[in-house]
Amino acid sequence: MDLLRIVIAIVLPPLGVFLQVGFKGAFWLNIVLTLLGYVPGLVHAIWIIAKR
């Protein structure tokens, strides 16, 4: 399941984080990071998915 979340996170980082944690702080942080740039949002998403 984590592999599927990582693939989803590559396409749309906030969705990958949402599937992992829901509407918690990490999701909102990822939206901000993705708006600032795709790469920071992607790195954060993969880090959140791999950490849990």
N, C-alpha and C positions, 0 to 999 in steps of 0.2 A: 504494500500500500504506500510505503514511503517513496518508492520509485515513481509511482503515478503522481504523487503530490509534487515531487521535484520536477517532473515533466510539465505539470500544470504551472508550477512556479516559474519555469523558464518562459512560458508563453505569457502569463499574467501573474506577476509576483504577489499582489495582494490576495488573489484567489487561493493560491497555495497556502498562504499564512492563515487565511480564514478557515480553510478546511482543517488546519492543524489546531488552531486555538480559539476560533470563533471571534466574537466581537470584543476581544480584550485589547489591552494596550498595545501589544505587539502588532495587531492588525492595523490600528490607526497609525502607528509609527511607520509601518511598511508603506502605507498609502502616501505619507509625507515624503518618505525616501524615494519612492517611485516617481512622485511628481517632480522631485529635485533632479532625478536622473534615473534611467533604467537600471544601470549597473548597481548603484547602492541598494535599490529595492530588491534586486535579484540576489545579491550577496546576503542581505538580511533574511530574505525568504528561505534560502537554502540553509542558512545557519539555524534558523528557528526550526525547520523541519528535521534537520540532522540532530539537533540537540535533544529533541523529545523522542 
